Amino acid sequence: MAEDAAAAGAPAVDPSRRSPALRARYRRILRFAARHLVVLWWFELALPRVGLAALGARGRAARLTRLARGFHALAVELGGLMIKVGQFLSSRLDVLPPEITKELEGLQDEVPAVPFGELRALAEAELGMPLERAYARIEEIPIAAASLGQAHRALLHERDAAETGIAQAVVKVQRPGIGDVVDVDLAALRRVGGWLRRVRLVADRVDVPALVEEFAGTSLEEIDYLHEAASAERFAADFAGDARVESPEVVWERTTRRVLTLADVAAIKITDVAALRAAGIDPAEVAHAFAAVMFDQLFVHGRFHADPHPGNLFVTPSDSEAVAAGAPPWRLTFIDFGMMGEVPAGTRAGLRSLLIAAAARDGAGLVAAMRELGGLLPTADTNELERAMTLAFARFGGMGFAELREVDPRQFRQFAAEFGDLMRTMPFQLPEDLLLVIRAMGLTSGVCSALDPAFNLWDAVEPYAGRLLRDERGGIARAAIDEVVETAAVLARLPRRADRALARLEDGRIATRSPEVERRLGRVERILGRVVSAVLFVGLLVGGAVLREPDPVLGGWLMAASALPGLHALLGGLLDRRG
């Protein structure tokens, strides 16, 4: 039932049954969305329909920046899921313009801490016992506070420490009431997604309801601490026996859906270069080891930490006894497994096709691989994209990874800007698993560059790309054979198609151009344009009158704006009659 509601764009949770504060939150999110959608509709749809596209394009960058800043402020004030929404949107470079993604990329999930008394009540209800019985000591000041929960250091009782082998722990507790907040936020997002699904300009390019459901699935997993605990154990199993990596053990006896207890593994923050050097650790070595571990997750294990930012990564020096026994002098420690990604078999196959096409410098093959990965919606016209890919290969395809370093960065920036503009005009939308891969790689590159300014991500990925290509033996040869077969099929169909074209010409069914017909069609188009203007005039006038009471500024602006299509409808008719 909830799935049907979500598919229809309706909220899966009825906000009217919530508290007054939650109802007010729901309405505020919808008001923000509605106000900015009206502005975007006017400039991006209404004005172009009456021949004023240039006017609509004027000031677009400033409007989008204002929209992003407004959402940034709203997210910080409301907290809850809105901060996660902003972080999610900042990563959607495939569907959103840079004015929005750039403004939201600095949105941090840092909010005031919940008073410990409120947190105590929730934790004790979840654990079914007083905190003094669950832990020997728990610090009231949190070590981290985020929109969904906060973390406190704790000490286990001696008997529990003896059974688990863990003495010092970190306890994560959800913020009280966050489940209801998440439900209401998702209900509002689904409603907005339903609105956008009815806008053809948006629907042809982006499946907004699908984006909302992707985000909803990730968010619901993130507030389920049992899911995070299971992810932590899977990660540990993947790297069992790998001396480079460690992760915290789960104290299952003190873990529920809303309380998570883990071993405290805090050490040197991975980007604290001064502390690393003081411990005798080379930051450049850490950068290369971290990149290798991330690529092992992607290409070997098929599961990966999707949020490897510096706050979730430590470098733990080994003690002298461990080093004497053959252990490495330090190891990478991962924490916070609330956001994990998987590389399913279909995505792996698509990535292989992508690499094969790149190796063959085949623009059409690269676009086909994008389709295989699910990144292109069915409405995509790929001719322009294929040309752009071919241009990319012509510019950079003949260079090795080392040679790419010598390319003028301005060339990369210019090409990235042109290519980004093209991608945003296409119905291009990355599936969530691939989006998480890109997010993880972006964070990996950032961390490694902070550790070693000379670090090059391509050098790190090259061995893994080569491994995939070797696994796909004969892939390029098979692709070439397929191309030959397809070309032969086209040549075989050519005589039949030519015969059909001649038959249509003999029957008089080939379209011809007539100046008189074109003149009449032009007049019909002008009449339709005036009809559209009249409809816009009435819609804006009525909409402005309705909104004037709750929002005098927006209502007055809409009523004033109605004059423009009104004049077009009136004067256009007079000019036509004179003509």
KEVEXMAR-321787 format. One line per 4 residues: their letters; for each residue z, x, y of C-alpha. Coordinates in Angstrom, 3 decimals. Example, Ala and Ser with C-alpha at 12.3 -4.5 7.8 and 13.67 -1.06 7.14 Angstrom:
// KEVEXMAR-321787
as = 7.800,12.300,-4.500  7.140,13.670,-1.060
// end
This chain:
// KEVEXMAR-321787
maed = 0.000,0.000,0.000  0.882,2.795,2.379  -2.390,4.500,1.525  -4.322,1.329,2.365
aaaa = -2.542,1.091,5.688  -3.284,4.702,6.454  -6.934,4.284,5.527  -7.177,1.343,7.881
gapa = -5.723,3.370,10.730  -2.547,1.263,10.826  0.934,2.768,10.708  2.360,3.155,7.213
vdps = 5.812,2.424,8.704  6.496,-0.552,10.963  8.006,1.018,14.117  9.370,-2.401,15.189
rrsp = 11.969,-2.111,12.432  13.279,1.167,13.835  15.942,1.824,16.442  15.172,1.272,20.142
alra = 14.936,5.054,20.642  12.350,5.404,17.866  10.369,2.419,19.143  10.341,3.990,22.611
ryrr = 9.171,7.273,21.060  6.333,5.501,19.229  5.190,3.712,22.397  5.335,6.891,24.446
ilrf = 3.090,8.783,22.034  0.590,5.906,22.027  0.647,5.605,25.841  -0.067,9.312,26.200
aarh = -2.959,9.078,23.731  -4.393,5.884,25.276  -4.274,7.241,28.838  -6.151,10.426,27.950
lvvl = -8.597,8.639,25.660  -9.597,6.370,28.557  -10.257,9.427,30.724  -12.276,11.146,27.981
wwfe = -14.187,7.925,27.231  -15.177,7.582,30.871  -16.419,11.135,31.348  -17.826,11.831,27.882
lalp = -19.311,8.428,26.928  -19.579,6.058,29.875  -21.118,8.363,32.479  -23.754,9.866,30.118
rvgl = -24.880,6.340,29.150  -25.816,5.554,32.754  -27.615,8.844,33.305  -24.683,10.689,34.885
aalg = -23.995,13.245,32.160  -23.974,16.096,34.697  -21.223,14.347,36.651  -19.264,13.865,33.435
argr = -19.615,17.535,32.515  -18.323,18.645,35.912  -14.702,19.727,35.639  -14.591,19.258,31.838
aarl = -12.724,22.531,31.230  -10.057,21.609,33.791  -9.632,18.119,32.292  -9.196,19.494,28.770
trla = -6.703,22.072,30.007  -4.682,19.355,31.751  -4.739,17.302,28.551  -3.457,20.242,26.488
rgfh = -0.749,21.076,29.028  0.355,17.462,29.095  0.631,17.403,25.309  2.450,20.744,25.351
alav = 5.082,19.282,27.690  5.349,16.080,25.632  5.792,18.031,22.397  8.534,20.235,23.829
elgg = 10.380,17.200,25.186  10.086,15.013,22.079  10.417,17.737,19.452  10.254,16.390,15.917
lmik = 6.781,16.428,14.469  5.043,16.730,17.830  5.573,20.495,17.964  4.044,20.766,14.493
vgqf = 1.118,18.628,15.709  0.522,21.043,18.580  0.651,24.047,16.255  -1.725,22.276,13.848
lssr = -4.184,21.461,16.658  -4.062,25.026,17.980  -5.488,26.208,14.643  -8.360,23.679,14.576
ldvl = -10.921,25.992,16.161  -13.545,24.206,14.061  -13.226,20.844,15.828  -11.443,21.444,19.150
ppei = -12.631,23.258,22.285  -10.949,26.534,23.290  -9.371,24.959,26.391  -7.118,22.945,24.060
tkel = -6.490,25.470,21.276  -5.684,28.279,23.708  -3.175,26.171,25.654  -1.377,25.087,22.465
eglq = -1.348,28.403,20.601  1.878,29.518,22.269  3.809,26.367,21.308  6.987,27.597,19.620
devp = 9.111,25.579,17.212  12.379,26.367,18.979  14.680,23.535,20.030  18.380,23.202,20.931
avpf = 20.673,23.373,17.906  22.279,20.252,16.469  26.075,20.240,16.919  27.628,21.559,13.730
gelr = 29.762,18.437,13.278  26.653,16.253,12.864  25.119,18.765,10.493  28.327,18.994,8.466
alae = 28.315,15.229,7.815  24.731,15.322,6.514  25.273,18.426,4.357  28.462,17.066,2.789
aelg = 26.774,13.732,2.011  23.866,15.586,0.369  26.008,18.015,-1.637  28.620,15.383,-2.534
mple = 31.553,17.600,-1.558  33.251,19.124,1.514  31.602,22.278,2.852  34.825,24.229,2.194
raya = 34.385,23.490,-1.488  30.650,24.232,-1.497  30.945,27.567,0.352  33.725,30.057,0.940
riee = 32.572,30.306,4.549  29.708,28.943,6.649  28.990,30.080,10.198  28.826,27.265,12.732
ipia = 26.404,29.128,15.031  22.880,28.839,13.521  20.675,31.879,13.024  17.607,29.674,13.663
aasl = 17.044,26.152,14.987  13.713,24.371,14.658  12.420,20.846,15.123  12.904,19.868,11.465
gqah = 16.061,21.769,10.535  18.281,24.762,11.199  19.721,27.658,9.224  23.294,29.010,8.967
rall = 24.684,32.047,7.192  27.235,31.359,4.458  29.339,33.081,1.814  29.575,31.721,-1.728
herd = 32.866,31.379,-3.584  33.627,34.237,-5.957  33.085,32.116,-9.074  29.679,30.940,-7.789
aaet = 28.749,34.483,-6.780  29.663,35.715,-10.263  27.498,33.045,-11.932  24.484,33.384,-9.626
giaq = 24.693,37.054,-8.681  24.448,35.977,-5.042  27.297,36.440,-2.593  25.724,36.097,0.872
avvk = 23.477,33.106,1.466  21.472,31.234,4.087  21.874,27.452,4.184  19.059,25.364,5.649
vqrp = 19.987,21.813,6.651  17.620,19.159,7.969  18.244,17.703,11.409  19.960,14.306,11.039
gigd = 17.480,11.445,11.278  14.436,13.708,11.095  12.967,11.626,8.250  12.753,8.546,10.482
vvdv = 11.323,10.628,13.337  8.617,12.018,11.043  7.757,8.513,9.790  7.397,7.169,13.336
dlaa = 5.378,10.169,14.504  3.004,9.828,11.555  2.675,6.090,12.223  1.650,6.842,15.822
lrrv = -0.799,9.552,14.713  -2.385,7.199,12.177  -2.828,4.551,14.869  -4.516,7.076,17.183
ggwl = -6.680,8.251,14.272  -7.762,4.633,13.739  -8.772,4.382,17.403  -10.823,7.586,17.229
rrvr = -12.536,6.499,14.009  -14.166,3.669,15.969  -15.665,6.082,18.522  -19.004,7.074,17.048
lvad = -19.285,10.291,19.062  -16.034,11.467,17.468  -16.537,9.918,14.021  -19.927,11.623,13.562
rvdv = -18.329,15.013,14.104  -14.752,14.752,12.858  -13.047,12.683,10.170  -9.894,12.139,12.239
palv = -8.023,9.936,9.701  -8.581,12.645,7.079  -7.201,15.255,9.491  -4.129,13.090,10.057
eefa = -3.563,12.684,6.310  -3.935,16.442,5.764  -1.299,17.032,8.412  0.922,14.262,7.011
gtsl = 0.852,15.757,3.519  1.831,19.210,4.783  4.592,17.784,6.993  6.141,15.651,4.239
eeid = 6.194,18.664,1.922  7.865,20.740,4.643  10.823,18.345,4.942  11.314,18.287,1.174
ylhe = 13.531,21.286,0.472  13.200,20.825,-3.293  9.483,21.459,-2.824  10.227,24.584,-0.782
aasa = 12.662,25.833,-3.418  10.067,25.365,-6.162  7.491,27.198,-4.018  9.905,30.102,-3.549
erfa = 10.336,30.398,-7.303  6.561,30.266,-7.929  6.078,33.026,-5.353  8.744,35.137,-7.056
adfa = 7.074,34.552,-10.445  3.680,35.636,-9.071  5.161,38.959,-7.944  7.586,39.497,-10.818
gdar = 7.467,43.179,-11.691  5.717,44.089,-8.414  8.018,46.584,-6.705  6.309,46.091,-3.343
vesp = 7.517,42.506,-2.849  10.732,40.515,-2.994  11.798,37.000,-2.005  15.145,35.179,-1.887
evvw = 16.589,33.582,-5.010  17.390,29.866,-4.891  20.978,28.690,-5.408  20.032,25.461,-7.175
ertt = 23.642,24.298,-7.481  23.741,24.024,-3.666  20.230,22.694,-3.096  19.039,19.115,-2.544
rrvl = 16.097,17.453,-0.835  17.718,18.016,2.583  19.900,21.097,1.984  18.522,24.421,0.757
tlad = 20.653,27.435,-0.169  18.997,30.819,-0.640  20.130,34.401,-1.026  20.405,36.147,2.353
vaai = 17.686,38.832,2.297  17.432,39.552,6.036  16.487,43.159,6.811  14.246,44.916,9.378
kitd = 11.886,42.477,11.100  8.386,43.535,10.109  7.160,43.998,13.694  10.235,45.979,14.837
vaal = 8.334,49.250,14.984  11.259,51.209,16.486  13.629,50.125,13.698  11.028,50.960,11.036
raag = 10.550,54.464,12.403  14.319,54.930,12.685  14.542,54.090,8.959  11.825,56.669,8.196
idpa = 9.165,54.025,7.451  5.588,54.466,8.715  4.457,51.176,10.388  0.803,51.892,9.506
evah = 1.720,52.060,5.803  3.553,48.743,6.152  0.432,47.197,7.737  -1.835,48.223,4.863
afaa = 0.693,47.203,2.202  1.213,43.806,3.840  -2.558,43.153,4.027  -2.954,44.159,0.362
vmfd = -0.161,41.799,-0.697  -1.688,38.910,1.263  -5.108,39.492,-0.321  -3.495,39.664,-3.764
qlfv = -2.084,36.216,-3.080  -5.497,34.871,-2.063  -7.818,36.483,-4.583  -5.570,37.198,-7.570
hgrf = -2.828,34.567,-7.681  -4.656,31.728,-5.918  -1.406,30.766,-4.125  -0.340,32.214,-0.807
hadp = 2.276,32.106,1.936  0.494,30.132,4.672  2.925,30.963,7.491  3.361,34.767,7.430
hpgn = 4.495,35.157,11.045  6.942,37.974,11.947  9.976,35.681,11.739  9.276,35.095,8.046
lfvt = 8.791,38.748,7.078  11.176,41.678,6.642  10.899,45.269,5.488  13.822,46.138,3.207
psds = 14.609,49.851,2.688  15.552,50.779,-0.891  18.838,52.547,-1.556  18.831,56.163,-2.724
eava = 19.690,55.251,-6.314  16.720,52.878,-6.583  14.392,55.492,-5.110  15.709,58.085,-7.553
agap = 14.960,55.643,-10.384  11.330,55.410,-9.264  11.418,52.417,-6.871  9.333,52.568,-3.681
pwrl = 11.245,53.592,-0.529  10.871,50.087,0.928  9.545,46.657,0.036  8.177,43.593,1.808
tfid = 10.455,40.560,1.860  9.028,37.064,2.404  11.113,34.033,3.388  10.465,30.362,4.316
fgmm = 8.138,28.842,1.735  7.824,25.415,3.357  4.129,25.980,4.080  2.253,27.292,1.067
gevp = -1.471,27.195,0.379  -3.576,27.176,-2.760  -7.105,28.358,-3.405  -8.420,25.820,-5.943
agtr = -11.286,26.607,-8.285  -13.815,24.773,-6.094  -12.792,26.742,-3.011  -12.947,30.013,-4.948
aglr = -16.478,29.178,-6.044  -17.428,28.322,-2.464  -15.947,31.581,-1.186  -17.931,33.471,-3.809
slli = -21.121,31.729,-2.677  -20.223,32.558,0.915  -19.828,36.247,0.106  -23.044,36.349,-1.942
aaaa = -24.987,34.747,0.920  -23.444,37.195,3.375  -24.353,40.132,1.137  -27.941,38.845,0.905
rdga = -28.015,38.084,4.680  -29.135,34.576,3.780  -28.442,32.151,6.653  -29.506,29.076,4.676
glva = -27.384,30.185,1.727  -24.400,30.628,4.002  -24.788,27.068,5.306  -25.127,25.792,1.740
amre = -21.879,27.590,0.890  -20.202,25.856,3.832  -21.297,22.530,2.366  -19.943,23.605,-1.019
lggl = -16.609,24.398,0.623  -16.551,20.937,2.175  -16.758,22.274,5.725  -19.796,20.271,6.820
lpta = -19.745,16.488,7.038  -22.739,14.597,5.559  -24.137,13.862,9.046  -24.674,17.574,9.774
dtne = -28.143,18.695,10.865  -28.015,22.310,9.733  -31.216,23.711,11.258  -29.462,25.058,14.372
lera = -26.598,26.397,12.289  -28.972,28.217,9.945  -30.702,29.792,12.954  -27.327,30.891,14.350
mtla = -26.340,32.437,11.019  -29.674,34.248,10.803  -29.106,35.562,14.333  -25.632,36.757,13.341
farf = -27.078,38.680,10.396  -29.786,40.140,12.640  -27.163,41.370,15.121  -24.415,42.564,12.802
ggmg = -25.561,42.157,9.204  -27.008,45.627,8.781  -23.769,47.341,9.773  -21.013,48.545,7.539
fael = -17.408,47.793,8.331  -16.940,51.201,9.974  -20.058,50.729,12.130  -18.842,47.348,13.376
revd = -15.953,49.128,15.083  -18.434,50.896,17.359  -20.091,47.687,18.559  -19.471,46.818,22.193
prqf = -16.694,44.171,22.130  -18.633,42.211,24.758  -21.342,41.545,22.171  -18.769,40.060,19.826
rqfa = -17.265,37.937,22.597  -20.681,36.665,23.713  -21.752,35.804,20.199  -18.371,34.189,19.424
aefg = -18.666,31.991,22.519  -22.222,30.895,21.665  -21.400,30.327,18.012  -18.189,28.447,18.855
dlmr = -20.070,26.101,21.199  -22.590,25.374,18.444  -19.916,24.705,15.825  -18.088,22.279,18.096
tmpf = -21.289,20.253,18.591  -21.695,19.856,14.824  -19.857,17.630,12.340  -18.020,20.703,11.071
qlpe = -14.508,20.308,9.692  -12.655,22.728,7.475  -10.730,21.330,4.494  -7.004,21.996,4.640
dlll = -6.921,24.635,1.904  -9.574,26.712,3.686  -7.912,26.124,7.058  -4.647,27.509,5.645
vira = -6.537,30.574,4.379  -7.895,31.180,7.890  -4.467,30.620,9.424  -2.848,33.065,6.999
mglt = -5.541,35.671,7.656  -5.188,35.254,11.417  -1.428,35.799,11.238  -1.912,38.729,8.845
sgvc = -4.341,40.398,11.217  -1.950,39.875,14.144  1.044,41.360,12.310  -0.967,44.335,11.033
sald = -2.404,45.053,14.478  1.113,45.002,15.952  2.141,47.599,13.358  -0.993,49.740,13.661
pafn = -3.316,49.275,16.672  -6.124,50.970,14.716  -5.817,48.533,11.791  -9.088,46.865,10.749
lwda = -8.784,43.737,8.618  -12.324,44.137,7.295  -11.469,47.493,5.727  -8.590,45.821,3.916
vepy = -10.663,42.875,2.662  -13.648,44.993,1.551  -12.254,45.924,-1.909  -11.475,42.270,-2.665
agrl = -14.890,41.109,-1.461  -16.480,43.755,-3.668  -14.426,42.578,-6.631  -15.592,38.989,-6.170
lrde = -19.200,40.109,-5.913  -18.887,42.206,-9.075  -17.360,39.230,-10.885  -20.364,37.170,-9.867
rggi = -22.779,39.376,-11.856  -26.360,38.679,-11.064  -25.380,36.121,-8.419  -27.803,37.428,-5.823
araa = -30.567,37.734,-8.403  -29.975,34.151,-9.534  -30.040,33.006,-5.906  -33.399,34.744,-5.441
idev = -34.779,33.112,-8.604  -33.581,29.691,-7.397  -35.364,30.296,-4.090  -38.610,31.144,-5.896
veta = -38.316,28.016,-8.066  -37.651,25.823,-5.015  -40.641,27.303,-3.152  -42.863,26.723,-6.175
avla = -41.699,23.099,-6.340  -42.594,22.584,-2.670  -46.048,24.085,-3.232  -46.533,21.853,-6.258
rlpr = -45.738,18.750,-4.189  -47.932,19.781,-1.269  -51.304,18.342,-2.536  -49.675,14.968,-3.258
radr = -48.051,14.834,0.182  -51.350,15.745,1.847  -53.094,12.981,-0.118  -50.482,10.423,1.027
alar = -50.905,11.526,4.647  -54.708,11.068,4.433  -54.230,7.633,2.862  -51.926,6.566,5.720
ledg = -54.498,7.805,8.238  -57.254,5.783,6.548  -55.048,2.655,6.527  -54.242,3.056,10.230
riat = -50.534,3.610,9.596  -50.288,6.906,11.484  -48.345,6.404,14.731  -50.266,7.067,17.980
rspe = -49.082,7.319,21.580  -50.137,4.725,24.157  -49.393,5.149,27.903  -49.103,1.363,28.352
verr = -46.675,1.021,25.458  -44.640,3.958,26.748  -44.510,2.405,30.246  -43.206,-0.887,28.865
lgrv = -40.701,0.885,26.650  -39.461,2.799,29.677  -38.921,-0.485,31.533  -37.003,-1.907,28.562
eril = -34.824,1.214,28.497  -34.058,0.820,32.208  -33.116,-2.829,31.690  -30.816,-1.853,28.825
grvv = -29.281,0.823,31.042  -28.490,-1.823,33.684  -26.971,-4.074,30.997  -24.738,-1.206,29.859
savl = -23.755,-0.574,33.489  -22.868,-4.235,33.953  -20.715,-4.199,30.828  -18.996,-1.020,32.032
fvgl = -18.415,-2.582,35.438  -16.715,-5.641,33.950  -14.740,-3.601,31.405  -13.409,-1.137,33.975
lvgg = -12.583,-3.858,36.477  -10.696,-5.981,33.942  -9.054,-2.937,32.328  -7.895,-1.699,35.723
avlr = -6.446,-5.081,36.597  -4.555,-5.229,33.290  -3.180,-1.688,33.622  -2.359,-1.941,37.307
epdp = 1.095,-3.394,36.741  2.404,-0.887,34.117  0.485,2.070,35.609  -0.619,1.464,39.235
vlgg = -2.302,4.864,39.587  -4.457,4.574,36.462  -5.181,0.871,37.097  -6.285,1.502,40.656
wlma = -8.411,4.456,39.579  -10.214,2.380,36.939  -10.883,-0.475,39.389  -12.294,1.982,41.915
asal = -14.408,3.665,39.223  -15.947,0.289,38.294  -17.932,0.411,41.558  -20.228,3.129,40.209
pglh = -21.722,1.235,37.229  -21.704,-1.942,39.366  -23.919,-0.312,41.979  -26.195,1.067,39.264
allg = -26.656,-2.394,37.736  -27.383,-3.994,41.134  -29.538,-1.336,42.786  -31.379,-0.523,39.563
glld = -32.638,-4.112,39.365  -33.766,-4.134,43.013  -35.636,-0.838,42.608  -37.355,-2.091,39.444
rrg = -38.571,-5.237,41.214  -39.921,-3.182,44.123  -41.686,-0.890,41.690
// end
